[in-house]
């Protein structure tokens, strides 16, 4: 929520549109949702608005339930390692608390 709340209204609407897409269609194109290679069950929600690219990490719980983790604005070609590590930490904490 911290990431979402600091975005402009326009970016927030695009994030909401993208998340609604994930909720309503069975086969989401990789353009909007894709598995992060080399991770154990980590996915990224992809949000593009004008020339800006945003990513929100996510993972599955109980089949179709998608849990959102951290988000960031992508400014380089490669996803920052620190953001991936943060997302994996959030996932591990979530799974630990769920047990």
C-alpha positions in Angstrom: 0.0 0.0 0.0 2.9 2.4 0.7 4.0 2.1 -2.9 0.5 2.6 -4.3 -0.3 5.6 -2.1 2.7 7.6 -3.2 1.7 7.3 -6.9 -0.2 9.9 -8.9 -3.9 9.3 -9.5 -3.1 8.4 -13.1 -0.6 5.7 -12.0 -3.0 4.4 -9.3 -5.8 4.0 -11.9 -3.4 2.1 -14.2 -2.4 -0.2 -11.3 -6.1 -0.8 -10.5 -6.8 -1.5 -14.1 -4.0 -4.0 -14.3 -5.0 -5.8 -11.0 -8.6 -5.9 -12.2 -7.4 -7.6 -15.4 -5.7 -10.3 -13.3 -8.9 -10.9 -11.4 -11.2 -11.1 -14.5 -9.4 -13.1 -17.2 -8.2 -16.7 -17.1 -5.1 -16.3 -19.3 -3.3 -13.1 -18.4 -0.7 -12.1 -21.1 3.0 -12.0 -20.0 2.9 -8.3 -20.7 1.0 -7.9 -17.5 2.0 -10.8 -15.3 5.0 -13.1 -15.5 7.1 -15.5 -13.4 10.5 -14.1 -12.3 13.1 -16.5 -13.6 15.3 -18.0 -11.0 12.9 -17.4 -8.1 10.8 -19.8 -6.2 7.2 -18.8 -7.0 7.8 -15.0 -7.4 5.9 -13.2 -10.1 5.7 -9.6 -11.2 2.7 -7.5 -12.1 3.7 -5.2 -14.9 2.2 -1.8 -15.2 3.2 0.6 -18.0 2.0 4.2 -18.3 3.3 6.5 -20.9 7.1 6.0 -20.7 7.0 4.8 -17.1 7.3 1.2 -16.1 6.2 0.0 -12.6 6.5 -3.5 -11.1 4.7 -5.1 -8.2 6.0 -8.4 -7.0 3.4 -11.1 -6.1 3.1 -14.8 -5.3 0.3 -17.3 -5.0 -1.4 -18.6 -1.9 -4.1 -21.3 -2.0 -4.4 -21.7 -5.8 -5.7 -18.5 -7.3 -5.1 -16.1 -4.4 -2.4 -13.6 -5.4 -0.6 -11.9 -2.6 1.0 -8.5 -3.5 4.4 -7.6 -2.1 6.6 -4.6 -2.8 6.4 -2.3 -5.8 8.9 0.0 -7.5 9.4 2.1 -10.6 11.6 0.3 -13.0 14.3 2.7 -14.4 16.8 0.2 -15.8 16.6 -2.8 -18.1 17.4 -5.2 -15.4 15.2 -5.6 -12.2 17.2 -4.4 -9.2 18.5 -7.3 -7.1 17.6 -5.5 -3.9 13.9 -5.3 -5.0 13.9 -9.1 -5.7 15.5 -9.8 -2.3 12.9 -7.6 -0.6 10.1 -9.5 -2.4 11.5 -12.9 -1.4 11.8 -11.7 2.2 8.1 -10.6 2.2 7.1 -13.9 0.7 9.1 -15.9 3.3 7.6 -13.8 6.2 4.1 -14.3 4.8 4.6 -18.1 4.5 6.1 -18.3 8.0 3.1 -16.4 9.6 0.6 -18.5 7.6 1.8 -21.8 9.2 
